[in-house]
């Protein structure tokens, strides 16, 4: 780098599988989980990350960031769930969770964010179901309430 930073910036890995989560715990400062991560998946991810951290003897903080689909339309969540179910990934086992655990949806938004935090998320990032469209104002308003 021509102009290196004065301090090393934190590195987060966007991983979902068990080996990737353990690697992130061993080697990174944080982990990012994709949307449709139910609290049960987040809890399991935190356990894998912590196992990797323990194996590496790490005691420094490790930030777990979870992207959360934010919408007021349950059909948007259902379509996203069906698409994710067709993929063979680590989240697949958690796709039977209630829609309000898989997304920030309607009036349940604040509870969803709290459940993700209780499961081990340090940060919940609300994302639009369509990257070309801003966040649904109604969903954002309910998610921000409390």
Buried (B, 14 or more C-beta within 10 A) or exposed (E): EEEEEEEEEEEBBBBBEBEBBBBBBBEBBBBBBBBBBBBBBBBBBBBBBBBBBEEEEBEEEBBBBBBBBBBBBEEBBEEBBEEBBEEEBBBBEBBEBEBBBBBBBBEBBBBBBBBBBEBBBBEBEBBBBEEEEEBBEBBBEBBEEE
